[in-house]
Amino acid sequence: MNHTQWKYHVSEIGLQLFGASAFDRIREELDKRGALGWELVTVAHNSNNSSTWLYFKKPA
């Protein structure tokens, strides 16, 4: 049986009034983490503070 050990990372994309849109910042984070070998597991959005959390994993 294969028991893969995982590392996890959470990126928070918060509300910004100036600069790149949230969509562009999420895409940049996905590209950045993907290039480093991270796999996106799930996404959560908090409507109270307009933050989006990206949950990643990769083999340890």
C-alpha distance matrix in Angstrom:
0.0 3.8 6.4 9.5 12.7 15.7 19.4 21.8 25.4 28.2 31.3 34.5 37.1 40.2 43.6 46.0 49.5 50.0 47.9 45.2 44.3 41.2 39.8 40.4 38.9 35.7 35.5 36.1 33.4 30.9 32.0 31.9 28.4 27.1 28.6 26.8 23.4 23.2 22.0 24.2 22.5 25.7 29.4 31.7 35.5 37.8 41.2 43.0 42.8 41.8 38.6 35.5 32.1 29.4 25.9 23.6 20.2 18.7 15.8 17.0
3.8 0.0 3.8 6.0 9.5 12.3 16.0 18.6 22.1 25.0 28.1 31.3 33.9 37.2 40.5 42.7 46.4 46.7 44.5 41.8 41.0 38.0 36.7 37.1 35.5 32.4 32.2 32.6 29.9 27.4 28.5 28.2 24.7 23.5 24.9 23.0 19.6 19.5 18.7 21.1 19.7 23.1 26.7 29.2 32.9 35.4 38.8 40.6 40.2 39.0 35.8 32.6 29.2 26.4 22.9 20.3 16.8 15.0 12.1 13.5
6.4 3.8 0.0 3.8 6.4 9.5 13.2 15.8 19.4 22.4 25.6 28.8 31.6 34.7 38.2 40.5 44.1 44.6 42.6 40.1 39.4 36.2 35.3 35.7 33.8 30.8 31.0 31.3 28.2 26.2 27.5 26.9 23.3 22.6 24.2 21.9 18.7 18.1 17.5 19.7 18.1 21.3 24.8 27.0 30.7 32.9 36.4 38.0 37.5 36.7 33.3 30.4 26.8 24.3 20.6 18.3 14.7 13.3 10.4 11.2
9.5 6.0 3.8 0.0 3.8 6.3 10.0 12.7 16.3 19.3 22.4 25.8 28.5 31.7 35.2 37.3 41.0 41.2 39.1 36.7 36.1 33.0 32.1 32.3 30.4 27.5 27.6 27.7 24.7 22.7 23.9 23.2 19.6 18.9 20.5 18.1 15.0 14.5 14.1 16.6 15.4 18.9 22.3 24.7 28.3 30.6 34.2 35.7 35.0 34.0 30.6 27.6 24.0 21.3 17.7 15.0 11.3 9.6 6.7 7.8
12.7 9.5 6.4 3.8 0.0 3.8 7.0 10.1 13.7 17.0 20.2 23.5 26.5 29.6 33.2 35.3 39.0 39.3 37.4 35.2 34.7 31.6 31.1 31.3 29.0 26.3 26.8 26.5 23.3 21.8 23.2 22.0 18.3 18.4 19.9 17.1 14.5 13.6 13.9 16.1 15.1 18.3 21.4 23.4 27.0 29.0 32.6 33.9 33.0 32.2 28.7 25.9 22.2 19.8 16.2 13.7 10.0 8.6 5.9 5.4
15.7 12.3 9.5 6.3 3.8 0.0 3.8 6.5 10.1 13.3 16.5 19.8 22.7 25.9 29.5 31.5 35.2 35.5 33.6 31.4 31.0 27.9 27.4 27.6 25.2 22.6 23.2 23.0 19.6 18.3 19.9 18.7 14.9 15.3 17.1 14.3 11.9 10.4 10.8 12.7 11.9 15.0 17.9 20.0 23.5 25.5 29.2 30.5 29.4 28.6 25.0 22.2 18.6 16.0 12.5 9.9 6.3 5.6 4.5 4.8
19.4 16.0 13.2 10.0 7.0 3.8 0.0 3.8 7.0 10.5 13.6 17.0 20.0 23.1 26.7 28.6 32.3 32.6 30.7 28.7 28.5 25.5 25.4 25.4 22.7 20.4 21.3 20.7 17.1 16.4 18.1 16.3 12.7 13.9 15.6 12.4 10.9 9.0 10.4 12.1 11.9 14.6 16.8 18.8 21.9 23.7 27.4 28.5 27.1 26.4 22.7 20.1 16.4 14.1 10.9 8.4 5.5 5.5 6.0 5.2
21.8 18.6 15.8 12.7 10.1 6.5 3.8 0.0 3.8 6.9 10.2 13.5 16.6 19.6 23.2 25.3 29.0 29.5 27.8 25.9 25.5 22.3 22.4 22.7 19.9 17.5 18.8 18.5 14.8 14.3 16.6 15.0 11.4 13.1 15.4 12.7 11.5 8.5 9.4 9.9 9.5 11.6 13.4 15.1 18.2 20.0 23.6 24.7 23.3 22.6 18.9 16.5 12.7 10.6 7.4 5.7 4.5 6.7 8.9 8.9
25.4 22.1 19.4 16.3 13.7 10.1 7.0 3.8 0.0 3.8 6.6 10.1 13.1 16.1 19.8 21.6 25.4 25.8 24.2 22.4 22.1 19.0 19.4 19.6 16.5 14.5 16.1 15.5 11.7 11.9 14.4 12.6 9.3 11.9 14.1 11.7 11.5 8.3 9.7 9.4 10.0 11.2 12.0 13.5 16.1 17.8 21.3 22.3 20.5 19.7 16.0 13.7 10.1 8.2 6.0 5.1 6.3 8.7 11.6 11.6
28.2 25.0 22.4 19.3 17.0 13.3 10.5 6.9 3.8 0.0 3.8 6.6 9.9 12.7 16.3 18.5 22.2 23.0 21.8 20.1 19.5 16.1 17.0 17.6 14.4 12.3 14.7 14.5 10.7 11.4 14.5 13.1 10.5 13.2 15.8 14.0 14.1 10.7 11.3 9.7 10.0 9.9 9.6 10.4 12.6 14.1 17.6 18.5 16.7 16.0 12.2 10.1 6.5 5.6 4.7 6.2 8.9 11.9 15.1 15.4
31.3 28.1 25.6 22.4 20.2 16.5 13.6 10.2 6.6 3.8 0.0 3.8 6.5 9.6 13.2 15.1 18.8 19.3 18.0 16.3 15.9 12.8 13.9 14.2 10.9 9.3 12.0 11.5 7.9 9.6 12.6 11.1 9.5 12.6 14.9 13.8 14.7 11.5 12.4 10.5 11.8 11.1 9.7 10.5 11.7 13.2 16.4 17.4 15.0 13.9 10.1 8.2 5.6 5.1 6.7 8.2 11.4 14.1 17.5 18.0
34.5 31.3 28.8 25.8 23.5 19.8 17.0 13.5 10.1 6.6 3.8 0.0 3.8 6.1 9.8 12.0 15.7 16.8 16.1 14.8 14.0 10.8 12.8 13.6 10.2 9.1 12.6 12.5 9.6 11.7 14.7 13.7 12.8 15.7 18.0 17.3 18.3 15.1 15.6 13.1 14.0 12.4 10.0 9.5 9.6 10.4 13.2 14.0 11.3 10.3 6.6 5.7 4.5 6.4 9.0 11.4 14.8 17.7 21.2 21.6
37.1 33.9 31.6 28.5 26.5 22.7 20.0 16.6 13.1 9.9 6.5 3.8 0.0 3.8 6.9 8.9 12.6 13.5 12.7 11.3 10.3 7.1 9.5 10.4 7.2 6.8 10.5 10.6 8.7 11.1 13.9 13.5 13.4 16.1 18.3 18.2 19.5 16.6 16.9 14.3 15.7 13.7 10.7 10.4 9.4 10.5 12.4 13.5 10.6 8.7 5.6 5.1 6.3 7.9 11.3 13.6 17.2 20.0 23.6 24.4
40.2 37.2 34.7 31.7 29.6 25.9 23.1 19.6 16.1 12.7 9.6 6.1 3.8 0.0 3.8 6.4 9.9 11.7 12.0 11.5 10.4 7.7 11.0 12.2 9.4 9.9 13.5 13.6 12.2 14.8 17.5 17.0 17.1 19.9 21.9 21.8 23.2 20.4 20.6 17.8 18.9 16.6 13.2 12.0 9.9 9.6 10.8 11.2 7.8 6.4 4.3 6.4 8.6 11.2 14.4 17.0 20.6 23.5 27.0 27.6
43.6 40.5 38.2 35.2 33.2 29.5 26.7 23.2 19.8 16.3 13.2 9.8 6.9 3.8 0.0 3.8 6.7 9.2 10.4 10.4 8.9 7.2 10.9 12.3 10.3 11.4 14.8 15.2 14.6 17.1 19.5 19.4 20.0 22.5 24.5 24.8 26.3 23.5 23.6 20.7 21.8 19.2 15.6 14.1 11.3 10.7 10.5 10.8 7.4 5.7 6.1 8.7 11.7 14.3 17.7 20.4 24.0 26.9 30.5 31.2
46.0 42.7 40.5 37.3 35.3 31.5 28.6 25.3 21.6 18.5 15.1 12.0 8.9 6.4 3.8 0.0 3.8 5.6 7.1 8.2 7.8 7.7 11.5 11.8 10.1 12.4 15.2 14.9 15.1 18.0 19.8 19.5 20.8 23.3 24.7 25.3 27.2 24.8 25.3 22.7 24.3 22.0 18.6 17.6 14.9 14.5 14.2 14.3 10.9 9.5 9.7 11.9 14.6 16.7 20.2 22.4 26.0 28.6 32.2 32.8
49.5 46.4 44.1 41.0 39.0 35.2 32.3 29.0 25.4 22.2 18.8 15.7 12.6 9.9 6.7 3.8 0.0 3.8 7.0 9.0 8.8 9.9 13.3 13.6 12.7 15.3 17.7 17.5 18.3 21.0 22.5 22.5 24.1 26.5 27.7 28.5 30.5 28.3 28.7 26.0 27.7 25.3 21.7 20.6 17.6 17.0 15.9 16.0 12.9 11.6 12.8 15.1 18.1 20.2 23.8 26.0 29.7 32.2 35.8 36.5
50.0 46.7 44.6 41.2 39.3 35.5 32.6 29.5 25.8 23.0 19.3 16.8 13.5 11.7 9.2 5.6 3.8 0.0 3.8 6.9 8.2 10.3 13.3 12.5 11.9 15.1 16.9 16.2 17.5 20.5 21.3 21.2 23.3 25.6 26.4 27.4 29.7 27.9 28.6 26.3 28.4 26.4 23.1 22.5 19.9 19.8 19.1 19.4 16.1 14.6 15.1 16.9 19.6 21.1 24.7 26.4 30.0 32.1 35.7 36.4
47.9 44.5 42.6 39.1 37.4 33.6 30.7 27.8 24.2 21.8 18.0 16.1 12.7 12.0 10.4 7.1 7.0 3.8 0.0 3.8 6.6 9.2 11.5 9.8 9.3 12.9 14.2 13.1 14.8 17.8 18.2 18.1 20.5 22.6 23.2 24.4 26.9 25.4 26.2 24.2 26.7 25.1 22.0 22.1 20.0 20.5 20.3 21.1 17.8 15.7 15.6 16.5 18.8 19.7 23.3 24.5 27.9 29.8 33.4 34.2
45.2 41.8 40.1 36.7 35.2 31.4 28.7 25.9 22.4 20.1 16.3 14.8 11.3 11.5 10.4 8.2 9.0 6.9 3.8 0.0 3.8 6.6 8.1 6.0 6.3 9.8 10.6 10.0 12.1 14.7 15.1 15.5 18.0 19.7 20.5 22.0 24.2 22.7 23.3 21.3 23.9 22.3 19.4 19.9 18.2 19.3 19.3 20.7 17.7 15.0 14.6 14.7 17.0 17.3 20.9 22.0 25.5 27.3 31.0 32.1
44.3 41.0 39.4 36.1 34.7 31.0 28.5 25.5 22.1 19.5 15.9 14.0 10.3 10.4 8.9 7.8 8.8 8.2 6.6 3.8 0.0 3.8 5.3 5.2 6.3 8.6 9.9 10.6 12.4 14.3 15.4 16.4 18.4 19.8 21.2 22.9 24.5 22.6 22.6 20.1 22.3 20.3 17.2 17.5 15.4 16.7 16.4 18.2 15.6 12.4 12.5 12.5 15.3 15.9 19.7 21.2 24.9 27.1 30.8 32.2
41.2 38.0 36.2 33.0 31.6 27.9 25.5 22.3 19.0 16.1 12.8 10.8 7.1 7.7 7.2 7.7 9.9 10.3 9.2 6.6 3.8 0.0 3.8 5.5 5.0 6.0 8.5 9.7 10.4 12.1 14.1 15.1 16.3 17.9 19.8 21.1 22.4 20.1 19.8 17.0 19.0 16.8 13.5 13.7 11.8 13.3 13.5 15.5 13.0 9.7 9.2 8.8 11.6 12.4 16.2 18.0 21.8 24.3 28.0 29.4
39.8 36.7 35.3 32.1 31.1 27.4 25.4 22.4 19.4 17.0 13.9 12.8 9.5 11.0 10.9 11.5 13.3 13.3 11.5 8.1 5.3 3.8 0.0 3.8 5.5 5.2 6.2 8.6 10.0 10.6 12.3 14.2 15.5 16.3 18.3 20.2 21.2 19.0 18.4 15.6 17.8 15.9 13.0 14.0 12.7 15.1 15.3 18.0 16.0 12.4 11.8 10.3 12.6 12.5 16.1 17.5 21.1 23.4 27.2 29.0
40.4 37.1 35.7 32.3 31.3 27.6 25.4 22.7 19.6 17.6 14.2 13.6 10.4 12.2 12.3 11.8 13.6 12.5 9.8 6.0 5.2 5.5 3.8 0.0 3.8 5.5 5.1 6.1 8.6 9.8 10.5 12.1 14.2 15.1 16.5 18.5 20.1 18.5 18.5 16.4 19.2 17.8 15.4 16.8 15.8 18.0 18.5 20.8 18.4 15.0 14.0 12.6 14.4 13.8 17.3 18.0 21.4 23.2 26.9 28.6
38.9 35.5 33.8 30.4 29.0 25.2 22.7 19.9 16.5 14.4 10.9 10.2 7.2 9.4 10.3 10.1 12.7 11.9 9.3 6.3 6.3 5.0 5.5 3.8 0.0 3.8 5.4 5.0 6.2 8.6 9.8 10.4 12.2 14.0 15.3 16.7 18.5 16.6 17.0 15.0 17.7 16.5 13.9 15.1 14.3 16.3 17.3 19.2 16.4 13.5 11.8 10.5 11.8 11.4 14.9 15.8 19.2 21.1 24.8 26.1
35.7 32.4 30.8 27.5 26.3 22.6 20.4 17.5 14.5 12.3 9.3 9.1 6.8 9.9 11.4 12.4 15.3 15.1 12.9 9.8 8.6 6.0 5.2 5.5 3.8 0.0 3.8 5.4 5.1 6.1 8.6 9.8 10.6 12.0 14.2 15.4 16.5 14.2 14.0 11.6 14.1 12.8 10.4 12.1 11.9 14.6 16.0 18.4 16.1 13.0 10.8 8.5 9.4 8.3 11.8 12.8 16.4 18.6 22.3 24.0
35.5 32.2 31.0 27.6 26.8 23.2 21.3 18.8 16.1 14.7 12.0 12.6 10.5 13.5 14.8 15.2 17.7 16.9 14.2 10.6 9.9 8.5 6.2 5.1 5.4 3.8 0.0 3.8 5.4 5.1 6.2 8.5 10.0 10.4 12.2 14.3 15.4 13.8 13.6 11.7 14.9 14.2 12.5 14.9 15.1 18.0 19.4 21.9 19.7 16.5 14.6 12.1 12.6 10.8 13.7 13.8 17.0 18.5 22.2 24.2
36.1 32.6 31.3 27.7 26.5 23.0 20.7 18.5 15.5 14.5 11.5 12.5 10.6 13.6 15.2 14.9 17.5 16.2 13.1 10.0 10.6 9.7 8.6 6.1 5.0 5.4 3.8 0.0 3.8 5.5 5.1 6.0 8.6 9.8 10.6 12.5 14.4 13.3 14.2 13.1 16.5 16.3 14.8 17.0 17.2 19.7 21.3 23.4 20.7 17.9 15.6 13.5 13.7 11.9 14.5 14.2 17.1 18.2 21.8 23.3
33.4 29.9 28.2 24.7 23.3 19.6 17.1 14.8 11.7 10.7 7.9 9.6 8.7 12.2 14.6 15.1 18.3 17.5 14.8 12.1 12.4 10.4 10.0 8.6 6.2 5.1 5.4 3.8 0.0 3.8 5.4 5.0 6.0 8.3 9.9 10.7 12.4 10.6 11.6 10.4 13.6 13.6 12.3 14.6 15.3 17.8 19.9 21.8 19.2 16.7 13.9 11.5 10.8 8.7 11.1 10.7 13.8 15.2 18.8 20.2
30.9 27.4 26.2 22.7 21.8 18.3 16.4 14.3 11.9 11.4 9.6 11.7 11.1 14.8 17.1 18.0 21.0 20.5 17.8 14.7 14.3 12.1 10.6 9.8 8.6 6.1 5.1 5.5 3.8 0.0 3.8 5.5 5.3 5.8 8.5 9.9 10.6 8.7 8.8 7.7 11.2 11.7 11.1 14.1 15.5 18.5 20.7 23.1 21.0 18.3 15.5 12.4 11.4 8.4 10.2 9.3 12.2 13.5 17.1 19.1
32.0 28.5 27.5 23.9 23.2 19.9 18.1 16.6 14.4 14.5 12.6 14.7 13.9 17.5 19.5 19.8 22.5 21.3 18.2 15.1 15.4 14.1 12.3 10.5 9.8 8.6 6.2 5.1 5.4 3.8 0.0 3.8 5.6 5.1 6.1 8.7 10.0 9.6 10.5 10.5 14.3 15.2 14.9 18.0 19.2 22.1 24.2 26.5 24.2 21.4 18.7 16.0 15.1 12.2 13.7 12.1 14.2 14.6 18.0 19.9
31.9 28.2 26.9 23.2 22.0 18.7 16.3 15.0 12.6 13.1 11.1 13.7 13.5 17.0 19.4 19.5 22.5 21.2 18.1 15.5 16.4 15.1 14.2 12.1 10.4 9.8 8.5 6.0 5.0 5.5 3.8 0.0 3.8 5.5 5.3 6.6 9.1 8.8 10.9 11.4 15.1 16.2 15.9 18.7 19.9 22.5 24.8 26.7 24.0 21.7 18.7 16.3 15.0 12.2 13.4 11.6 13.5 13.7 16.8 18.1
28.4 24.7 23.3 19.6 18.3 14.9 12.7 11.4 9.3 10.5 9.5 12.8 13.4 17.1 20.0 20.8 24.1 23.3 20.5 18.0 18.4 16.3 15.5 14.2 12.2 10.6 10.0 8.6 6.0 5.3 5.6 3.8 0.0 3.8 5.4 5.1 6.5 5.2 7.6 8.5 11.9 13.5 13.9 16.8 18.7 21.3 24.1 25.9 23.6 21.5 18.2 15.4 13.3 10.2 10.4 8.1 9.7 10.0 13.4 14.8
27.1 23.5 22.6 18.9 18.4 15.3 13.9 13.1 11.9 13.2 12.6 15.7 16.1 19.9 22.5 23.3 26.5 25.6 22.6 19.7 19.8 17.9 16.3 15.1 14.0 12.0 10.4 9.8 8.3 5.8 5.1 5.5 3.8 0.0 3.8 5.3 5.1 5.0 6.3 8.0 11.7 13.8 14.7 18.1 20.2 23.3 25.9 28.1 26.1 23.6 20.6 17.4 15.5 12.0 12.0 9.2 10.2 9.9 13.0 15.2
28.6 24.9 24.2 20.5 19.9 17.1 15.6 15.4 14.1 15.8 14.9 18.0 18.3 21.9 24.5 24.7 27.7 26.4 23.2 20.5 21.2 19.8 18.3 16.5 15.3 14.2 12.2 10.6 9.9 8.5 6.1 5.3 5.4 3.8 0.0 3.8 5.5 7.4 9.7 11.8 15.3 17.5 18.3 21.6 23.5 26.4 28.9 30.9 28.6 26.3 23.2 20.3 18.5 15.2 15.3 12.4 12.9 11.7 14.2 15.9
26.8 23.0 21.9 18.1 17.1 14.3 12.4 12.7 11.7 14.0 13.8 17.3 18.2 21.8 24.8 25.3 28.5 27.4 24.4 22.0 22.9 21.1 20.2 18.5 16.7 15.4 14.3 12.5 10.7 9.9 8.7 6.6 5.1 5.3 3.8 0.0 3.8 5.8 9.2 11.7 14.8 17.3 18.4 21.4 23.5 26.1 29.0 30.7 28.4 26.5 23.1 20.3 18.0 14.8 14.2 11.0 10.8 9.3 11.5 12.7
23.4 19.6 18.7 15.0 14.5 11.9 10.9 11.5 11.5 14.1 14.7 18.3 19.5 23.2 26.3 27.2 30.5 29.7 26.9 24.2 24.5 22.4 21.2 20.1 18.5 16.5 15.4 14.4 12.4 10.6 10.0 9.1 6.5 5.1 5.5 3.8 0.0 3.8 6.6 9.9 12.6 15.7 17.4 20.7 23.3 26.2 29.2 31.1 29.2 27.2 23.8 20.7 18.1 14.6 13.3 9.6 8.6 6.5 8.7 10.8
23.2 19.5 18.1 14.5 13.6 10.4 9.0 8.5 8.3 10.7 11.5 15.1 16.6 20.4 23.5 24.8 28.3 27.9 25.4 22.7 22.6 20.1 19.0 18.5 16.6 14.2 13.8 13.3 10.6 8.7 9.6 8.8 5.2 5.0 7.4 5.8 3.8 0.0 3.8 6.6 9.2 12.1 13.9 17.0 19.8 22.6 25.7 27.6 25.8 23.9 20.5 17.3 14.5 11.0 9.4 5.8 5.5 5.0 8.5 10.6
22.0 18.7 17.5 14.1 13.9 10.8 10.4 9.4 9.7 11.3 12.4 15.6 16.9 20.6 23.6 25.3 28.7 28.6 26.2 23.3 22.6 19.8 18.4 18.5 17.0 14.0 13.6 14.2 11.6 8.8 10.5 10.9 7.6 6.3 9.7 9.2 6.6 3.8 0.0 3.8 6.2 9.4 11.8 15.2 18.3 21.4 24.4 26.7 25.3 23.2 20.0 16.5 13.9 10.2 8.4 5.3 5.3 6.1 9.5 12.4
24.2 21.1 19.7 16.6 16.1 12.7 12.1 9.9 9.4 9.7 10.5 13.1 14.3 17.8 20.7 22.7 26.0 26.3 24.2 21.3 20.1 17.0 15.6 16.4 15.0 11.6 11.7 13.1 10.4 7.7 10.5 11.4 8.5 8.0 11.8 11.7 9.9 6.6 3.8 0.0 3.8 6.0 8.0 11.6 14.6 17.8 20.7 23.2 22.0 19.8 16.8 13.2 10.7 7.0 5.9 4.4 6.6 9.0 12.5 15.1
22.5 19.7 18.1 15.4 15.1 11.9 11.9 9.5 10.0 10.0 11.8 14.0 15.7 18.9 21.8 24.3 27.7 28.4 26.7 23.9 22.3 19.0 17.8 19.2 17.7 14.1 14.9 16.5 13.6 11.2 14.3 15.1 11.9 11.7 15.3 14.8 12.6 9.2 6.2 3.8 0.0 3.8 7.2 10.4 13.9 17.0 20.1 22.4 21.9 20.0 17.1 13.5 10.8 7.8 5.5 5.3 6.7 9.8 12.8 15.3
25.7 23.1 21.3 18.9 18.3 15.0 14.6 11.6 11.2 9.9 11.1 12.4 13.7 16.6 19.2 22.0 25.3 26.4 25.1 22.3 20.3 16.8 15.9 17.8 16.5 12.8 14.2 16.3 13.6 11.7 15.2 16.2 13.5 13.8 17.5 17.3 15.7 12.1 9.4 6.0 3.8 0.0 3.8 6.8 10.3 13.6 16.5 19.0 18.7 16.8 14.2 10.6 8.4 6.3 5.4 7.4 9.8 13.2 16.4 18.6
29.4 26.7 24.8 22.3 21.4 17.9 16.8 13.4 12.0 9.6 9.7 10.0 10.7 13.2 15.6 18.6 21.7 23.1 22.0 19.4 17.2 13.5 13.0 15.4 13.9 10.4 12.5 14.8 12.3 11.1 14.9 15.9 13.9 14.7 18.3 18.4 17.4 13.9 11.8 8.0 7.2 3.8 0.0 3.8 6.8 10.3 13.0 15.7 15.2 13.1 10.6 7.1 5.7 4.8 6.1 9.1 12.4 15.8 19.2 21.2
31.7 29.2 27.0 24.7 23.4 20.0 18.8 15.1 13.5 10.4 10.5 9.5 10.4 12.0 14.1 17.6 20.6 22.5 22.1 19.9 17.5 13.7 14.0 16.8 15.1 12.1 14.9 17.0 14.6 14.1 18.0 18.7 16.8 18.1 21.6 21.4 20.7 17.0 15.2 11.6 10.4 6.8 3.8 0.0 3.8 6.8 9.7 12.2 12.2 10.5 8.5 5.7 5.2 6.7 8.2 11.8 15.0 18.7 22.0 23.5
35.5 32.9 30.7 28.3 27.0 23.5 21.9 18.2 16.1 12.6 11.7 9.6 9.4 9.9 11.3 14.9 17.6 19.9 20.0 18.2 15.4 11.8 12.7 15.8 14.3 11.9 15.1 17.2 15.3 15.5 19.2 19.9 18.7 20.2 23.5 23.5 23.3 19.8 18.3 14.6 13.9 10.3 6.8 3.8 0.0 3.8 6.2 9.0 9.0 7.0 5.9 4.4 6.3 8.9 11.3 14.9 18.3 21.9 25.3 26.7
37.8 35.4 32.9 30.6 29.0 25.5 23.7 20.0 17.8 14.1 13.2 10.4 10.5 9.6 10.7 14.5 17.0 19.8 20.5 19.3 16.7 13.3 15.1 18.0 16.3 14.6 18.0 19.7 17.8 18.5 22.1 22.5 21.3 23.3 26.4 26.1 26.2 22.6 21.4 17.8 17.0 13.6 10.3 6.8 3.8 0.0 3.8 5.4 6.0 5.5 5.3 6.3 8.2 11.6 13.8 17.5 20.8 24.5 27.7 28.7
41.2 38.8 36.4 34.2 32.6 29.2 27.4 23.6 21.3 17.6 16.4 13.2 12.4 10.8 10.5 14.2 15.9 19.1 20.3 19.3 16.4 13.5 15.3 18.5 17.3 16.0 19.4 21.3 19.9 20.7 24.2 24.8 24.1 25.9 28.9 29.0 29.2 25.7 24.4 20.7 20.1 16.5 13.0 9.7 6.2 3.8 0.0 3.8 5.5 4.8 7.0 8.7 11.5 14.7 17.2 20.8 24.2 27.9 31.2 32.4
43.0 40.6 38.0 35.7 33.9 30.5 28.5 24.7 22.3 18.5 17.4 14.0 13.5 11.2 10.8 14.3 16.0 19.4 21.1 20.7 18.2 15.5 18.0 20.8 19.2 18.4 21.9 23.4 21.8 23.1 26.5 26.7 25.9 28.1 30.9 30.7 31.1 27.6 26.7 23.2 22.4 19.0 15.7 12.2 9.0 5.4 3.8 0.0 3.8 5.9 8.0 10.7 13.1 16.7 19.0 22.6 25.9 29.6 32.8 33.5
42.8 40.2 37.5 35.0 33.0 29.4 27.1 23.3 20.5 16.7 15.0 11.3 10.6 7.8 7.4 10.9 12.9 16.1 17.8 17.7 15.6 13.0 16.0 18.4 16.4 16.1 19.7 20.7 19.2 21.0 24.2 24.0 23.6 26.1 28.6 28.4 29.2 25.8 25.3 22.0 21.9 18.7 15.2 12.2 9.0 6.0 5.5 3.8 0.0 3.8 5.5 9.0 11.6 15.2 17.8 21.3 24.7 28.1 31.5 32.1
41.8 39.0 36.7 34.0 32.2 28.6 26.4 22.6 19.7 16.0 13.9 10.3 8.7 6.4 5.7 9.5 11.6 14.6 15.7 15.0 12.4 9.7 12.4 15.0 13.5 13.0 16.5 17.9 16.7 18.3 21.4 21.7 21.5 23.6 26.3 26.5 27.2 23.9 23.2 19.8 20.0 16.8 13.1 10.5 7.0 5.5 4.8 5.9 3.8 0.0 3.8 6.7 10.1 13.3 16.4 19.7 23.4 26.7 30.2 31.2
38.6 35.8 33.3 30.6 28.7 25.0 22.7 18.9 16.0 12.2 10.1 6.6 5.6 4.3 6.1 9.7 12.8 15.1 15.6 14.6 12.5 9.2 11.8 14.0 11.8 10.8 14.6 15.6 13.9 15.5 18.7 18.7 18.2 20.6 23.2 23.1 23.8 20.5 20.0 16.8 17.1 14.2 10.6 8.5 5.9 5.3 7.0 8.0 5.5 3.8 0.0 3.8 6.6 10.0 13.0 16.2 19.8 23.2 26.7 27.5
35.5 32.6 30.4 27.6 25.9 22.2 20.1 16.5 13.7 10.1 8.2 5.7 5.1 6.4 8.7 11.9 15.1 16.9 16.5 14.7 12.5 8.8 10.3 12.6 10.5 8.5 12.1 13.5 11.5 12.4 16.0 16.3 15.4 17.4 20.3 20.3 20.7 17.3 16.5 13.2 13.5 10.6 7.1 5.7 4.4 6.3 8.7 10.7 9.0 6.7 3.8 0.0 3.8 6.6 9.9 13.1 16.8 20.1 23.7 24.8
32.1 29.2 26.8 24.0 22.2 18.6 16.4 12.7 10.1 6.5 5.6 4.5 6.3 8.6 11.7 14.6 18.1 19.6 18.8 17.0 15.3 11.6 12.6 14.4 11.8 9.4 12.6 13.7 10.8 11.4 15.1 15.0 13.3 15.5 18.5 18.0 18.1 14.5 13.9 10.7 10.8 8.4 5.7 5.2 6.3 8.2 11.5 13.1 11.6 10.1 6.6 3.8 0.0 3.8 6.4 9.8 13.3 16.7 20.2 21.2
29.4 26.4 24.3 21.3 19.8 16.0 14.1 10.6 8.2 5.6 5.1 6.4 7.9 11.2 14.3 16.7 20.2 21.1 19.7 17.3 15.9 12.4 12.5 13.8 11.4 8.3 10.8 11.9 8.7 8.4 12.2 12.2 10.2 12.0 15.2 14.8 14.6 11.0 10.2 7.0 7.8 6.3 4.8 6.7 8.9 11.6 14.7 16.7 15.2 13.3 10.0 6.6 3.8 0.0 3.8 6.5 10.2 13.5 17.1 18.5
25.9 22.9 20.6 17.7 16.2 12.5 10.9 7.4 6.0 4.7 6.7 9.0 11.3 14.4 17.7 20.2 23.8 24.7 23.3 20.9 19.7 16.2 16.1 17.3 14.9 11.8 13.7 14.5 11.1 10.2 13.7 13.4 10.4 12.0 15.3 14.2 13.3 9.4 8.4 5.9 5.5 5.4 6.1 8.2 11.3 13.8 17.2 19.0 17.8 16.4 13.0 9.9 6.4 3.8 0.0 3.8 7.1 10.7 14.0 15.4
23.6 20.3 18.3 15.0 13.7 9.9 8.4 5.7 5.1 6.2 8.2 11.4 13.6 17.0 20.4 22.4 26.0 26.4 24.5 22.0 21.2 18.0 17.5 18.0 15.8 12.8 13.8 14.2 10.7 9.3 12.1 11.6 8.1 9.2 12.4 11.0 9.6 5.8 5.3 4.4 5.3 7.4 9.1 11.8 14.9 17.5 20.8 22.6 21.3 19.7 16.2 13.1 9.8 6.5 3.8 0.0 3.8 7.1 10.6 12.3
20.2 16.8 14.7 11.3 10.0 6.3 5.5 4.5 6.3 8.9 11.4 14.8 17.2 20.6 24.0 26.0 29.7 30.0 27.9 25.5 24.9 21.8 21.1 21.4 19.2 16.4 17.0 17.1 13.8 12.2 14.2 13.5 9.7 10.2 12.9 10.8 8.6 5.5 5.3 6.6 6.7 9.8 12.4 15.0 18.3 20.8 24.2 25.9 24.7 23.4 19.8 16.8 13.3 10.2 7.1 3.8 0.0 3.8 7.0 8.9
18.7 15.0 13.3 9.6 8.6 5.6 5.5 6.7 8.7 11.9 14.1 17.7 20.0 23.5 26.9 28.6 32.2 32.1 29.8 27.3 27.1 24.3 23.4 23.2 21.1 18.6 18.5 18.2 15.2 13.5 14.6 13.7 10.0 9.9 11.7 9.3 6.5 5.0 6.1 9.0 9.8 13.2 15.8 18.7 21.9 24.5 27.9 29.6 28.1 26.7 23.2 20.1 16.7 13.5 10.7 7.1 3.8 0.0 3.8 6.3
15.8 12.1 10.4 6.7 5.9 4.5 6.0 8.9 11.6 15.1 17.5 21.2 23.6 27.0 30.5 32.2 35.8 35.7 33.4 31.0 30.8 28.0 27.2 26.9 24.8 22.3 22.2 21.8 18.8 17.1 18.0 16.8 13.4 13.0 14.2 11.5 8.7 8.5 9.5 12.5 12.8 16.4 19.2 22.0 25.3 27.7 31.2 32.8 31.5 30.2 26.7 23.7 20.2 17.1 14.0 10.6 7.0 3.8 0.0 3.8
17.0 13.5 11.2 7.8 5.4 4.8 5.2 8.9 11.6 15.4 18.0 21.6 24.4 27.6 31.2 32.8 36.5 36.4 34.2 32.1 32.2 29.4 29.0 28.6 26.1 24.0 24.2 23.3 20.2 19.1 19.9 18.1 14.8 15.2 15.9 12.7 10.8 10.6 12.4 15.1 15.3 18.6 21.2 23.5 26.7 28.7 32.4 33.5 32.1 31.2 27.5 24.8 21.2 18.5 15.4 12.3 8.9 6.3 3.8 0.0
